[in-house]
């Protein structure tokens, strides 16, 4: 699980039936307090939270958990956005996003 920023959209004409009407995004892991990038962007499915470019999100990067969140054991997905971050509190410091 990591916190990341949605940095782009991805589109596909052909999709697996379980991914129909789901949004695909590129999400780059970030340090939630400084917003510094921590790695390369990965493709992630929006779990129905309405994320979009610029959103700071909570991401699950494990296939079984991602399929569990979708409620579809056969879905070909590994990485899913499972929430939009409103704020982070670390060591008494608060970083607000919403």
C-alpha positions in Angstrom: 0.0 0.0 0.0 1.3 3.5 -0.8 0.2 7.1 -1.1 0.5 8.6 -4.6 -0.6 11.4 -6.9 -2.6 10.7 -10.0 -0.5 12.1 -12.8 -2.4 11.0 -15.9 -5.2 9.0 -17.5 -5.0 5.8 -19.5 -7.5 4.6 -22.0 -8.1 1.2 -23.6 -10.6 0.4 -26.4 -10.6 -3.3 -25.5 -11.1 -4.2 -21.9 -11.8 -7.3 -19.8 -15.5 -7.4 -18.9 -14.8 -6.9 -15.2 -13.1 -3.6 -16.0 -15.8 -2.0 -18.1 -16.9 1.4 -16.9 -13.8 1.7 -14.6 -11.2 4.5 -14.9 -7.5 3.8 -15.4 -4.9 6.2 -14.1 -1.2 6.6 -13.8 -0.3 7.0 -10.2 3.2 8.1 -9.0 4.2 7.2 -5.4 5.0 10.3 -3.3 6.2 11.3 0.1 2.9 12.5 1.6 4.4 15.3 3.6 6.7 16.8 0.9 5.0 15.6 -2.2 8.4 14.5 -3.6 8.2 11.6 -6.0 9.4 8.2 -4.7 9.4 6.2 -7.9 7.9 5.6 -11.3 4.2 5.9 -12.1 2.1 2.7 -12.2 -1.2 1.9 -13.8 -4.0 1.8 -11.3 -7.7 1.2 -11.5 -10.0 3.6 -9.7 -12.0 1.6 -7.2 -15.0 3.9 -7.6 -13.8 6.9 -5.6 -13.9 9.5 -8.3 -10.1 10.2 -8.4 -8.7 12.2 -11.2 -5.4 13.9 -12.2 -4.0 15.8 -9.3 -5.7 13.7 -6.6 -3.6 12.3 -3.8 -4.7 8.7 -3.3 -4.3 5.6 -1.2 -3.2 2.7 -3.5 -3.3 -1.1 -2.9 -0.6 -2.8 -4.9 -1.4 -6.5 -4.4 -3.6 -8.5 -6.7 -5.7 -10.5 -4.2 -6.6 -7.4 -2.2 -7.4 -5.4 -5.4 -9.7 -8.1 -6.6 -11.3 -8.3 -3.2 -12.0 -4.6 -3.3 -13.6 -5.0 -6.7 -15.6 -8.0 -5.5 -14.5 -10.0 -8.6 -12.0 -12.9 -8.0 -11.4 -13.2 -11.7 -10.6 -9.5 -12.5 -7.2 -9.0 -14.1 -6.0 -6.3 -11.7 -3.1 -5.8 -9.3 -3.2 -2.1 -8.4 -6.3 -0.2 -7.3 -7.1 3.2 -5.9 -8.9 2.5 -2.6 -9.3 6.0 -1.3 -8.7 9.8 -1.7 -6.4 11.3 0.9 -7.9 14.4 2.8 -4.9 14.9 5.2 -1.9 13.2 6.6 -0.6 13.6 10.2 3.0 12.5 10.9 5.1 13.4 13.9 2.6 16.1 14.9 2.7 17.8 11.5 -0.5 18.0 9.4 -0.6 18.1 5.6 -4.0 18.8 4.2 -5.0 18.0 0.6 -8.8 18.6 0.6 
